[in-house]
């Protein structure tokens, strides 16, 4: 479940700040326990009913460059196989993409493919 799905389910809107999200829930309730199972955020700290959530970085992300810089287009929690296929398909498509790369959560480039014009 994502934070947005959790928020829709319980009607609690989180307050956003600089990267972290805060919200208040009653300790011991199902709503509180489900915060520990979110896919896109993890519990960073708890003080009574106040919970601080921090975004989870995907293990890998696909970025494309169309001449104006790099833009993230997809991500994957585990494995590179699907992203490698998506990267090659994206580069092969006639859509103005000049290069693709797969970056890990620490910023290391795991794959970089580009078109060469002669």
Order of alpha helices (4+ residues) and beta strands (2+ residues): alpha-beta-beta-alpha-beta-beta-beta-beta-alpha-beta-beta
